[in-house]
Amino acid sequence: MVALLFLIMFALMALGLDIFIAMGVSSLVYIIIKGGIPFALVPTTMISGISYSLLAIPFFMLAGELMNASGITERLTRFAQFFVGSLKGGLAYVAIVVNVISAGVSGSAPADASAVSSVLLPAMRKEKYDPDFAAAINAASATIGPIIPPSIPMVFLGLITHLSVGRLFLGGVIPGLLMGVALAVMVYLEMRRRPLPGIKIKRDLRTLFQVLSDSFFALLAPVIVIVGIVGGVVTIVEAAILVVFYTLIVGMFIYRKIHFIDLPGIFARSAVFSTNIMILFAVIGIFSWIVANEQLGQTVAATITGMNLNKYTFLLAVNILFLFLGMIMDAIPAMLIFFPVLLPIALDMGIDPTHFGVVVVLNLMIGLLTPPVGALLFLESKIAAVPFDRLARRTLPYIAALLVVLAIATYIPWTVTFLPNLLMGQ
């Protein structure tokens, strides 16, 4: 029966239906065919699938929208340009640095890609950058957003498995920085073959002071979120509300880029995305009940146990699975369906849950760059006016660099666990 459940769900997804519709219809078909299951279970499990902590997600999405409109991204860009803009291909390095910093506000790859690309792509066109290269580095850099805290995918993992969101956040810091370094290395190699001009930057103490003064409030936003959550001062929901309030104040009264007339559109865009997430969580309540009722977790565990895998080959299999899932479906449903099933097996093998969670998220973020789904490819292709197939080919070197980081994070666990253990204890 569980095979029928997944067969119907993937068939409906292949036909182009939204994931929550595919999951909902397949669950209803299961209930009807199985028989003996009261339909009252449907509304009950849908309601139980939504928790108070989910409020963090729409607020973080709203923070990303406000960041785009408030001028924070532009100031972060000027900050990055001062330090790396004069290098060959300097704007490509700027894209990486800005994504690393802005990751501390929205926690969303599409939000970061939209914000940073809207600022940098026109500048890259002006400096005669190859459009394919410009789009590829912006798309690849945006994958850093959900790894460095705050991270919406890691909020999901915390909610569905009761893992510490603070530890997951801290666990993503070093891998996120390694992603930035790996992408920078690829840009360096690219510039050795096809050098592009850097930007003329005036470097003196006065200019440095002006840059720091101009970007101070923009740089402070991610610090507020990370310190608040890790220090235990605020909950994840309170941190999300705090960063929205902070970004709104900065955008309206300090940078004066946001006006009252802009707010309805900003709130509407955030509400549309958040509604899709809430519906998905409601439907996953039914789906999760069916998976538990069919004892899928026990079946998978027994199968893996029978294969006599050690934790290293298990992690390799998990990487292959989630890289494949990232190619055919969005990150959130992939986590919701498969992570709770695999986590107990990882724990039995002695794998740290924070390490396991960060590795899974990293896999799925790489999946944002891989066809046929490739959400970041579709978004960047539209923003940069570059054909999807050309952009997909152009991102291959950057995917390779990110896979190296994935291997490091997978098989050198302290790259993930060092900061959580240092700041929050074992």
LOVO-292715 format. One record per residue (C-alpha): residue number from 1; x, y, z. Coordinates in nm, 3 decimals. Each point is the difference from the previous one (the first is absolute). Example, Ala and Ser with C-alpha at 12.3 -4.5 7.8 and 13.67 -1.06 7.14 Angstrom:
   kelo         X         Y         Z
      1     1.230    -0.450     0.780
      2     0.137     0.344    -0.066
// end
This chain:
   kelo         X         Y         Z
      1     0.000     0.000     0.000
      2     0.278     0.244     0.084
      3     0.149    -0.060    -0.347
      4    -0.335     0.105    -0.151
      5     0.005     0.314     0.215
      6     0.337     0.113    -0.134
      7    -0.079    -0.113    -0.358
      8    -0.312     0.218    -0.013
      9     0.178     0.294     0.163
     10     0.296    -0.003    -0.243
     11    -0.232    -0.053    -0.299
     12    -0.204     0.307     0.093
     13     0.319     0.201     0.054
     14     0.123    -0.108    -0.345
     15    -0.325     0.136    -0.144
     16     0.087     0.339     0.146
     17    -0.229     0.014     0.303
     18     0.116     0.181     0.311
     19     0.164    -0.223     0.258
     20    -0.273     0.057     0.262
     21    -0.269    -0.104    -0.251
     22     0.197    -0.310    -0.102
     23     0.052    -0.101     0.363
     24    -0.360     0.074     0.097
     25    -0.156    -0.193    -0.288
     26     0.228    -0.300     0.045
     27    -0.081    -0.005     0.373
     28    -0.375     0.008    -0.067
     29     0.031    -0.282    -0.254
     30     0.192    -0.203     0.259
     31    -0.271     0.060     0.266
     32    -0.277    -0.101    -0.240
     33     0.172    -0.318    -0.125
     34     0.129    -0.104     0.341
     35    -0.342     0.032     0.159
     36    -0.082     0.008     0.369
     37     0.164     0.340     0.052
     38    -0.244     0.272     0.117
     39    -0.003     0.310    -0.220
     40     0.003     0.208     0.319
     41     0.369    -0.086     0.004
     42     0.057     0.240    -0.290
     43    -0.088     0.331     0.170
     44     0.148    -0.119     0.331
     45     0.342    -0.079    -0.146
     46    -0.003     0.313    -0.217
     47    -0.050     0.221     0.304
     48     0.261    -0.187     0.203
     49     0.248     0.046    -0.286
     50     0.014     0.376     0.062
     51     0.176     0.123     0.313
     52     0.073     0.337     0.155
     53     0.367    -0.020    -0.096
     54    -0.098     0.009    -0.367
     55    -0.063     0.372     0.043
     56     0.375     0.047    -0.035
     57    -0.015    -0.086    -0.369
     58    -0.235     0.275    -0.125
     59     0.186     0.254     0.213
     60     0.339    -0.101    -0.142
     61    -0.149     0.018    -0.351
     62    -0.137     0.345     0.081
     63     0.346     0.100     0.124
     64     0.143    -0.106    -0.337
     65    -0.255     0.209    -0.188
     66     0.070     0.299     0.223
     67     0.373    -0.047    -0.050
     68    -0.050     0.017    -0.376
     69    -0.200     0.321     0.025
     70     0.195     0.174     0.276
     71     0.330     0.051    -0.180
     72     0.186    -0.238     0.232
     73     0.121    -0.210    -0.295
     74     0.140     0.306    -0.178
     75     0.197     0.102     0.308
     76     0.133    -0.351     0.052
     77     0.110     0.005    -0.364
     78     0.198     0.322     0.048
     79     0.152    -0.146     0.317
     80     0.115    -0.312    -0.189
     81     0.126     0.205    -0.295
     82     0.238     0.193     0.225
     83     0.180    -0.321     0.101
     84    -0.016    -0.227    -0.307
     85    -0.132     0.214    -0.287
     86     0.344     0.092    -0.135
     87     0.098    -0.364    -0.064
     88    -0.025    -0.141    -0.351
     89    -0.365    -0.088    -0.042
     90    -0.065     0.195     0.319
     91    -0.378     0.012    -0.038
     92    -0.011    -0.382     0.005
     93     0.179     0.002     0.336
     94    -0.240     0.273     0.115
     95    -0.294    -0.229    -0.084
     96     0.146    -0.270     0.226
     97     0.079     0.233     0.291
     98    -0.341     0.172    -0.013
     99    -0.179    -0.335     0.001
    100     0.201    -0.112     0.303
    101    -0.099     0.314     0.192
    102    -0.361     0.030    -0.116
    103    -0.052    -0.368     0.085
    104    -0.022     0.122     0.359
    105    -0.328     0.181    -0.068
    106    -0.237    -0.201    -0.222
    107     0.119    -0.362     0.021
    108    -0.148    -0.059    -0.346
    109     0.196    -0.073    -0.319
    110    -0.263     0.143    -0.240
    111    -0.030     0.318     0.211
    112     0.377     0.051     0.000
    113     0.028    -0.077    -0.372
    114    -0.271     0.251    -0.083
    115     0.143     0.274     0.224
    116     0.367    -0.034    -0.094
    117    -0.051    -0.065    -0.372
    118    -0.224     0.305    -0.039
    119     0.292     0.214     0.123
    120     0.302    -0.179    -0.149
    121    -0.119    -0.119    -0.342
    122    -0.042     0.355    -0.140
    123     0.348     0.090     0.132
    124     0.143    -0.316    -0.157
    125    -0.160     0.082    -0.334
    126     0.150     0.348     0.018
    127     0.347    -0.149     0.058
    128    -0.042    -0.235    -0.302
    129    -0.026    -0.322     0.202
    130    -0.114    -0.306    -0.193
    131    -0.375    -0.028     0.079
    132     0.021    -0.378     0.052
    133     0.289     0.035     0.244
    134    -0.169     0.283     0.189
    135    -0.325    -0.196     0.037
    136     0.182    -0.322     0.097
    137     0.207     0.153     0.282
    138    -0.302     0.185     0.138
    139    -0.210    -0.318    -0.003
    140     0.276    -0.211     0.158
    141     0.070     0.260     0.268
    142    -0.366     0.008     0.102
    143     0.023    -0.361     0.123
    144     0.200     0.133     0.296
    145    -0.310     0.180     0.135
    146    -0.176    -0.301     0.157
    147     0.325    -0.137     0.150
    148     0.123     0.301     0.197
    149    -0.251     0.092     0.273
    150    -0.281     0.080     0.010
    151    -0.113    -0.279    -0.231
    152    -0.359    -0.078    -0.089
    153     0.077    -0.366    -0.091
    154     0.167    -0.050     0.338
    155    -0.302     0.151     0.173
    156    -0.202    -0.271    -0.178
    157     0.233    -0.273     0.124
    158    -0.025     0.130     0.354
    159    -0.379     0.004    -0.017
    160    -0.051    -0.348    -0.144
    161     0.262    -0.178     0.211
    162     0.028     0.219     0.315
    163     0.373     0.050    -0.061
    164     0.153     0.318     0.141
    165    -0.039     0.276    -0.259
    166     0.282     0.191     0.169
    167     0.240    -0.291    -0.046
    168    -0.108    -0.046    -0.362
    169     0.057     0.371    -0.062
    170     0.350    -0.010     0.147
    171     0.075    -0.324    -0.182
    172    -0.052     0.173    -0.332
    173     0.249     0.282     0.058
    174     0.327    -0.176    -0.092
    175    -0.146    -0.194    -0.299
    176    -0.158     0.326    -0.122
    177     0.332     0.180     0.017
    178     0.171    -0.294    -0.173
    179    -0.258     0.031    -0.280
    180     0.100     0.363    -0.044
    181     0.369    -0.093    -0.010
    182    -0.060    -0.281    -0.251
    183    -0.196     0.228    -0.232
    184     0.270     0.268     0.031
    185     0.264    -0.256    -0.102
    186    -0.204    -0.087    -0.310
    187    -0.030     0.370    -0.088
    188     0.377     0.037     0.042
    189     0.062    -0.289    -0.238
    190    -0.251     0.148    -0.243
    191     0.180     0.336     0.009
    192     0.334    -0.165    -0.081
    193    -0.148    -0.124    -0.326
    194    -0.227     0.293    -0.086
    195     0.089     0.301     0.215
    196    -0.258     0.271     0.056
    197     0.072     0.347     0.133
    198    -0.029     0.091     0.364
    199    -0.162     0.320     0.124
    200     0.211     0.302     0.076
    201    -0.023     0.040     0.377
    202     0.138     0.289     0.200
    203     0.150    -0.156     0.310
    204     0.079     0.230     0.290
    205    -0.117     0.039     0.359
    206    -0.256     0.262    -0.091
    207    -0.162    -0.221    -0.264
    208     0.009    -0.298     0.236
    209    -0.175     0.204     0.268
    210    -0.265     0.111    -0.250
    211    -0.061    -0.359    -0.114
    212    -0.028    -0.132     0.356
    213    -0.226     0.289     0.102
    214    -0.224    -0.050    -0.303
    215    -0.032    -0.376     0.049
    216    -0.004    -0.014     0.383
    217    -0.374    -0.057     0.040
    218    -0.001    -0.251    -0.288
    219     0.281    -0.202     0.162
    220    -0.172     0.013     0.339
    221    -0.313    -0.186    -0.117
    222     0.149    -0.353    -0.019
    223     0.187     0.057     0.328
    224    -0.329     0.070     0.180
    225    -0.154    -0.324    -0.126
    226     0.294    -0.229     0.070
    227     0.092     0.141     0.341
    228    -0.365     0.008     0.108
    229    -0.067    -0.366    -0.082
    230     0.334    -0.151     0.097
    231     0.014     0.204     0.321
    232    -0.346    -0.120     0.099
    233    -0.127     0.358     0.025
    234    -0.286    -0.062    -0.244
    235    -0.181    -0.299    -0.149
    236     0.014    -0.068    -0.371
    237    -0.340     0.168    -0.051
    238     0.099     0.301     0.209
    239     0.326     0.031    -0.196
    240    -0.192    -0.001    -0.329
    241    -0.236     0.271     0.127
    242     0.294     0.200     0.133
    243     0.186    -0.003    -0.332
    244    -0.319     0.105    -0.184
    245    -0.047     0.291     0.240
    246     0.367     0.097    -0.028
    247     0.007    -0.018    -0.383
    248    -0.323     0.198    -0.022
    249     0.132     0.276     0.226
    250     0.330     0.017    -0.190
    251    -0.172     0.003    -0.339
    252    -0.263     0.260     0.090
    253     0.172     0.239     0.238
    254     0.379    -0.039    -0.046
    255     0.054    -0.085    -0.366
    256    -0.346     0.137    -0.097
    257    -0.038    -0.243    -0.289
    258    -0.331    -0.151     0.116
    259    -0.315     0.212     0.001
    260    -0.342    -0.081     0.143
    261    -0.134    -0.042    -0.353
    262     0.249    -0.286    -0.057
    263    -0.111    -0.205     0.300
    264    -0.314    -0.167    -0.147
    265     0.200    -0.147    -0.288
    266     0.281    -0.116     0.230
    267    -0.242    -0.166     0.241
    268    -0.200    -0.156    -0.285
    269     0.306    -0.168    -0.156
    270     0.103    -0.140     0.337
    271    -0.354    -0.120     0.072
    272    -0.027    -0.188    -0.330
    273     0.319    -0.197     0.063
    274    -0.085    -0.060     0.366
    275    -0.348    -0.130    -0.088
    276     0.152    -0.263    -0.228
    277     0.228    -0.111     0.284
    278    -0.282    -0.019     0.254
    279    -0.217    -0.206    -0.235
    280     0.290    -0.237    -0.057
    281     0.051    -0.047     0.374
    282    -0.371    -0.068     0.048
    283     0.002    -0.267    -0.272
    284     0.321    -0.154     0.129
    285    -0.190    -0.071     0.323
    286    -0.216    -0.254    -0.185
    287     0.294    -0.134    -0.199
    288     0.213    -0.047     0.312
    289    -0.281    -0.190     0.175
    290    -0.025    -0.240    -0.295
    291     0.379    -0.050    -0.012
    292    -0.001    -0.075     0.375
    293    -0.303    -0.230    -0.031
    294     0.172    -0.197    -0.275
    295     0.314    -0.021     0.219
    296     0.214     0.129    -0.284
    297     0.272     0.109     0.241
    298     0.035    -0.349     0.144
    299     0.000    -0.153    -0.349
    300     0.274     0.231    -0.124
    301     0.201    -0.054     0.317
    302    -0.026    -0.377    -0.036
    303     0.104     0.020    -0.366
    304     0.307     0.213     0.076
    305     0.092    -0.219     0.295
    306    -0.015    -0.303    -0.229
    307     0.242     0.169    -0.240
    308     0.263     0.021     0.278
    309     0.093     0.358    -0.085
    310     0.240     0.187     0.221
    311    -0.065     0.366     0.071
    312     0.231     0.117    -0.279
    313    -0.170    -0.201    -0.273
    314    -0.335     0.096     0.152
    315     0.090     0.369    -0.028
    316     0.109    -0.057    -0.360
    317    -0.335    -0.164    -0.076
    318    -0.184     0.289     0.170
    319     0.195     0.253    -0.208
    320    -0.087    -0.181    -0.322
    321    -0.366    -0.024     0.103
    322    -0.041     0.367     0.089
    323     0.201     0.121    -0.299
    324    -0.240    -0.199    -0.217
    325    -0.303     0.129     0.190
    326     0.131     0.355    -0.042
    327    -0.006    -0.055    -0.377
    328    -0.367    -0.100    -0.014
    329    -0.175     0.178     0.288
    330     0.021     0.303     0.225
    331     0.213    -0.011     0.313
    332    -0.280     0.040     0.254
    333    -0.216    -0.301    -0.098
    334     0.313    -0.212    -0.043
    335     0.097     0.075     0.361
    336    -0.352    -0.042     0.134
    337    -0.045    -0.342    -0.159
    338     0.341    -0.165     0.035
    339     0.196     0.167     0.280
    340    -0.215    -0.125     0.292
    341     0.032    -0.355    -0.139
    342     0.380     0.012    -0.033
    343     0.086     0.193     0.318
    344    -0.059    -0.293     0.244
    345     0.226    -0.218    -0.215
    346     0.272     0.266     0.007
    347    -0.030     0.025     0.379
    348     0.032    -0.379     0.036
    349     0.323     0.020    -0.201
    350     0.141     0.263     0.235
    351    -0.033     0.291    -0.244
    352    -0.049     0.337     0.170
    353    -0.353     0.126    -0.083
    354     0.123     0.356    -0.064
    355     0.264    -0.133    -0.238
    356    -0.257    -0.214    -0.179
    357    -0.249     0.287    -0.031
    358     0.251     0.246    -0.144
    359     0.127    -0.258    -0.252
    360    -0.355    -0.066    -0.122
    361    -0.073     0.373    -0.040
    362     0.328     0.051    -0.186
    363    -0.094    -0.280    -0.241
    364    -0.336     0.156    -0.074
    365     0.144     0.349    -0.050
    366     0.231    -0.140    -0.266
    367    -0.315    -0.149    -0.150
    368    -0.127     0.355    -0.058
    369     0.261     0.024    -0.278
    370    -0.083    -0.329    -0.171
    371    -0.263    -0.062    -0.272
    372    -0.279    -0.087    -0.051
    373    -0.139     0.187     0.305
    374     0.295     0.231     0.075
    375    -0.196     0.282     0.165
    376     0.300     0.234     0.006
    377     0.073    -0.071    -0.366
    378    -0.354     0.095    -0.100
    379     0.008     0.315     0.212
    380     0.345     0.113    -0.114
    381    -0.077    -0.084    -0.362
    382    -0.300     0.231     0.017
    383     0.184     0.282     0.179
    384     0.308    -0.012    -0.224
    385    -0.186    -0.078    -0.324
    386     0.231    -0.300    -0.060
    387    -0.141    -0.324    -0.151
    388    -0.055    -0.269     0.262
    389     0.209    -0.266    -0.176
    390     0.300     0.232    -0.044
    391    -0.015     0.106     0.364
    392    -0.023    -0.363     0.114
    393     0.319    -0.085    -0.189
    394     0.178     0.311     0.127
    395    -0.066    -0.089     0.364
    396     0.164    -0.346    -0.025
    397     0.345     0.113     0.127
    398    -0.163     0.166     0.299
    399    -0.208    -0.309     0.074
    400     0.325    -0.198    -0.001
    401     0.152     0.244     0.252
    402    -0.306    -0.028     0.223
    403     0.017    -0.381    -0.016
    404     0.356     0.020     0.137
    405    -0.135     0.202     0.294
    406    -0.276    -0.258     0.044
    407     0.261    -0.277     0.019
    408     0.198     0.198     0.260
    409    -0.310     0.067     0.211
    410    -0.108    -0.365    -0.029
    411     0.326    -0.171     0.091
    412     0.158     0.260     0.229
    413    -0.284     0.040     0.252
    414     0.175     0.257     0.218
    415    -0.043     0.255    -0.281
    416    -0.367    -0.011     0.096
    417     0.007    -0.084     0.369
    418     0.290     0.220     0.117
    419    -0.193     0.325     0.048
    420    -0.316    -0.157     0.150
    421     0.210    -0.195     0.251
    422     0.215     0.304     0.078
    423    -0.282     0.249     0.054
    424    -0.290    -0.222     0.112
    425     0.172    -0.304     0.153
    426    -0.013    -0.363    -0.105
// end
